[in-house]
Amino acid sequence: MLALVLAAVVASTPADAAFQQMYNGDFTAARRVIDDAIREDPNNAFYYAVRAAAYHFGEMDRLHILETDFFMNDENLSSKEKLKPDPRVRAALYDSIDRAKKLAQQKLAVNPDDRDALFTMCMAASVLTDYTALVERRQWRSVSLAAEVNNYAQKLLALHPPVVDAYLNVGSVEYIVGSLPFFIRWFVHYDGIRGQKQLGVEELKQVVANGRYYAPYAKVLLAVACLREKKLSEARAWLADYEREYPANQIIRREIAEIDRKMAAKKR
């Protein structure tokens, strides 16, 4: 009973509510929730990082980047073909990231181990890295930005107890670096990253089991990893688990239907 009460308290925070909306695929509602929270508490650094994430995922949805097929083709990830980012969204995203970092750095100047401030810096840097790579298509710039994300993630994991959500950042980089050809991996180095794909998968599973904000996101990344390894049934299981928790998310429903189509085609 106590665990249920604590879970209810956690879920009642504005940041958690905004993430719930994002995981349901309603990015506009997520922004409304976090905008209301910012009006109530304009000096909360984390709220600005969450708002940046809502803008980012909303833009990726508009540009059809959230579909798993996008991540199945490496040419999509390395393509120089320019997309058309919404300039107003871009400005709002960058403004939110700047505000998040400024307020978090003020807290870190007082306490370098401030958990909330470190997580804010990690999330803000992660949003900027992904937006730079996936929306702006500046891949090499994103490689250098990813070093900042990894730096904060490693600090979060070194705390006692560690911030488990940070394993999403570390695990995804571990998997990506492990997927690179050797001659590229030679030039791409991040502290604490060994380039082991299976280790990255295990770290993402830790987020699923114990993460606060990123557990559903980790399920999607695990599904993508399974799809890249041609493990359709395992990918479907991860997405089905996501859908049970967030049945309103139409993106996930379409992805499951597409996997079902592929599995049926293999049986014919």
N, C-alpha and C positions, 0 to 999 in steps of 0.2 A: 504493500500500500504506500509506504514512504517513497519508493522509487517512482510510483505513478504520480504522486504529488510533486516531486522534484521535477519530473519530466514536464508536467503541466506548467510549472513556474518557468522553466527554461523556454518552452514554446511560446510563452506569453510576451517575450521581449520583442521590440520592433524589428530588430535585425533578423531574428528567427522567423517572424511573420513574413518579412520581405523575401527571405529564402524560400519559404513555403510557397509563396506566389510564383517565384521564379521556377521552382521545380514543377509547378502546375502548368508552366508555359505562359503565364500571364505577366509579362514583363512591365506592362503599363501599371497594373495593380501593385506590383512590387515597388515601383518608383513612387506611387502615391503613398504607400505605407511608410517608406523611408523618408520621403519629403516631409510628411507630418511629424516624424520623429525628429528630424533636423530642426524644424521650427520650434519644437519643444526644448531641444538640447543642441543648440548650434555649435557647441564646442566639443561634441563627441566625434572624435576622429574616425572611429570605426564606421559610423553611419555613412560618412562620405565614401569610404571604400566600398561599402555595400551598394550605394547608389551608382558608383562607377560600374560595378559588376552588372547591375540591372540594365544600365545603358548598353553595356558591351554585349550581353546575351540577347537583348532585344534587337540590336543591330545585326548580330550573327543570324538570328532567326529571319529577319527581313531579307538578308542576302543569301539565305539557304545554306549557310555554313554549318548549321547544327545537325544536318542530316549525316548519318554515318557513312553513306557512300562517298561523301566529300573526303573523309579521312582514309578511305580505302585506296584511293589513287594518289600516289606520292607526287604526281605532277600537279595536283591541286595545291599541295602544300608548298611546292617550290615555284609555282607559276608566277610569272611577272605580270600576268594580265591584270590590269587595274580594275578594281571594283569601283563603285560609286558610293562612298560613305556619305551619310547624311551630315552636312557640315554643322548643323545645330546639335546633333547628337555628339559629334566629335568634340565640339567646344565644351559641351556640358560634361562629357566624360573626362576630358583633360582637366577641367576646373575641379571636378570632384576628386580626382587623383591628387592634384596639387594641394587641395585643402586637407585631405586625409594625411598626406605626408607631413605637411607643416605642423598640424596639431599633434601628430604622433611623435615627431621629432622633439617637440617641446617636452613631452612626457619622458622620452628616452634620455633627454639631457639631465633629468632629475634621477631617473632610475633606468639604467641600460638594460635591465632584465624585465621591464614592464611587459607582461604577457599580452595585454590588449594592444599596446602600442606596437610591439613586434609583429603581432598578427595583422594589424592594420597595414603596416609597411609591406608585409609579405603579400597580402591580398592586393593592395594597390599596385605593387610592382608586377604581380602576376597578370592583372587585368591589362596593364599597359603593354606587357610583353606579348600577350595573346592578340590584343588589338593591333599592335604593330605588325605582327606576322600574318595574321589571318585576314584582317580587313584592309590594312594599308599595304600589305604585301612587301614589307621591308624585312625580309627574312634574316639577313646578316645582322641588321640592327637588333632584331629580337634575340639573336644568339647572345649578344653582349648584355642585353637587358636581363636575360634569364639568369645570368650570374648573380645579379642583385636578388632575384627571387630566391635562388638557392642559398644565398648567404643568410637571409632572414629565416628561411625554413630550417636550416641547420641550427641556428640559434634557438628556434622554438623547440626543436627536438632535443636539444641539450639541456633544457630546463627540467626541473624535477617537481612534479611529473611533467613529461613532455606534452606539447600541444599536438595531439594526434592528427588533427586536420592537416598539419604541415607535411605529413607523409604523402598527401596527394601531389604536392609540388615536387617533392623529392622522387616519388615513385614514377610519376609521369616522365620526368627528365631521365631517370634511370632506364626506363623502357625505350624512350626515344633514342638516347645515345647508344643503347645496346642494339638498336635496329639499324644504326648507320653503318655504311661500309667502313672497313678498317682504315682506309687511307683518309677518310674524313674524320673518323673518330680520333685519329692521331692529333688533329688540330683543335678539337673541341674538348675542353677540359673544364670540369666544375668540381670544386672541392667536395669530397665525400661521395662522389658519384663514380661508380666502377663500370658502368655500361653493361649491366647484367639484366637482361629482359625479365627473367623469372623473379629476380629480386624486386624489380619494379612492380610486378604483379602482386607479390606478397605484401608490399608496402601499401598498395591500393586496397588490398583486402583488409588491412588494419584500419583504414579509414572507414570502410563499410561497417566494420564491427564496432568501432568506438569513436568515430568522428562526430562532431556536433553539427557543423555547417555543411561539410562536403561529402557526407556519406552517399547521398543519391548521385552526386556528380561522379564519384568514384565508380559506382555501378555502371554508368554509361561508358567511362573510360575502359573498364574491364571488358565490357561488351565489344567495344571497338578492337581491343587487343585480341579477343577471341575471334572476331571476324577476320582480322588480318592473318590469323593462324588457321583459317578455314574451319573453326570449331563453331558451327552454326548453332547447335543445340545449347552449348554453353552460353553463347552470346544471347540467345533467346531467353535463357533462364535469368540472366542478369537484368534484362530489360523487362521481363515479366514481373520480377521482384519490384522493380521501380514502379511499374504500372499499378501494382496492387496498392502501393502507398500513395501514388498520385494519379488516380484514374482520369483526371481532367486533362492530362497532358496529351494532346492530339499528336504531337511529334513522335512520342514514344509508341503510341498505338500504330502509327503508320510504319514505324521501323519494324515492329513485331510482325506486322502483316507482310512486309517485304521479305523478312527472314522466312516466314512460313511459305511464301511463294517459292523461294530458292530451295527450301528443304523438299517441297513437293516435287519440284522439277528434277531434283537429284534422284528421287525414287522412281521416276518414270523411265 
